[in-house]
Amino acid sequence: MPKLKTNRGAAKRFRITASGRVKRNQSHRRHILTKKSPKRKRQLRRPAEVAACDVRAVRRLLPNSK
């Protein structure tokens, strides 16, 4: 059986934590920042966890991550 390839786009966007959860960065922090409050922009810096319904799809894109 051939080796499984990692989806490189997904590899740049998601990280698997030591406990096995999937981390992602928040969206809405690229442009049009003047109308967003400092509190909102500050909270968008923190990584978020991928929703439970999407974890299976992300793991399929990252076959070599444990």
C-alpha positions, 0 to 999 in steps of 0.5 A: 500500500502506498504512503499516505500524503498529508494535505499541505494546505491543511498542515499549514492551518491545523495543529494536533495538540498533545492531548489529541485535539485539533487547534486552528487560528481564528478568522476575521483578523486580516483586514477591515480592522478599524471597526472591530473593537480592541477587545474583539481583535485581542480575543481573535489572536488566541487559537481556537479548537476545531468543532467536533463535527469537523475533527474527523475531516481534518484528521483525514487530511492529516494522516501522519499527525498523531 
